[in-house]
Amino acid sequence: MSDSEVNRDALENSPIPPELIEYIPEEKREEIISRIVLQEQYSGPLAHPRIVAGYERQLPGSTDRIRCIVLDYNGTVSKEQKEA
């Protein structure tokens, strides 16, 4: 992957909305975007939807597999809690 492809990828995956990126001087974009840190928190039985979407892109069908595993696990935990 060339430097220009890496830079383009960084811009496309930037947490900065594209309409704001155009206001950053071109010669400073890479430096500014590389310094931005995005922190998100998510809580739930499944991973964050963006992460699950990434799994699905890499391995089609994985979302359904993950969902089945979570449902199966939650059912097992519920049974154990009822028996306790």
C-alpha positions in Angstrom: 0.0 0.0 0.0 1.5 3.4 -1.0 1.7 6.4 1.2 -1.0 8.2 -0.7 -3.3 5.1 -0.3 -2.6 5.1 3.5 -3.3 8.9 3.7 -6.5 8.5 1.7 -7.6 5.7 3.9 -6.9 7.8 7.0 -9.0 10.6 5.7 -11.9 8.4 4.7 -11.9 6.7 8.2 -11.4 9.9 10.1 -13.7 10.8 12.9 -13.8 14.3 11.4 -16.9 14.8 9.2 -15.8 15.3 5.5 -17.5 18.6 5.3 -15.1 19.9 8.1 -12.0 18.3 6.7 -12.2 20.6 3.7 -11.6 23.6 6.1 -8.3 22.1 7.3 -5.4 23.3 5.1 -4.3 20.4 2.9 -0.7 20.5 4.1 -1.9 20.1 7.8 -4.6 17.5 7.3 -2.5 14.4 7.9 -0.9 15.8 11.0 -4.1 17.0 12.5 -6.1 13.9 11.8 -3.4 11.6 13.1 -3.5 13.5 16.4 -7.2 13.2 17.0 -8.3 10.4 19.4 -11.8 9.2 19.4 -13.1 7.4 22.4 -16.4 5.6 22.4 -18.1 3.5 25.0 -20.7 0.8 24.2 -22.4 -1.7 26.5 -24.5 -4.6 25.5 -24.4 -8.3 24.8 -23.0 -7.8 21.3 -20.0 -5.7 20.2 -20.6 -2.2 18.9 -22.6 -2.3 15.6 -19.6 -0.7 13.7 -17.3 -3.5 15.0 -19.9 -6.2 14.1 -20.2 -4.6 10.6 -16.4 -4.9 10.2 -16.6 -8.6 11.1 -19.4 -9.0 8.5 -17.3 -7.3 5.8 -14.3 -9.6 6.5 -16.3 -12.8 7.0 -19.8 -12.7 5.5 -22.3 -14.5 7.8 -20.3 -13.9 10.9 -22.9 -11.5 12.3 -25.5 -14.3 12.5 -23.0 -16.6 14.0 -22.0 -14.1 16.7 -25.7 -13.4 17.4 -26.4 -17.2 17.8 -23.4 -17.5 20.2 -24.6 -14.6 22.3 -28.2 -15.9 22.4 -27.0 -19.4 23.3 -24.7 -18.0 26.0 -27.4 -15.8 27.5 -29.8 -18.7 27.6 -27.3 -20.8 29.4 -26.6 -18.0 31.9 -30.4 -17.5 32.5 -30.9 -21.2 33.2 -28.0 -21.2 35.7 -29.4 -18.1 37.4 -32.8 -19.7 37.7 -31.3 -22.9 39.2 -29.2 -21.0 41.7 
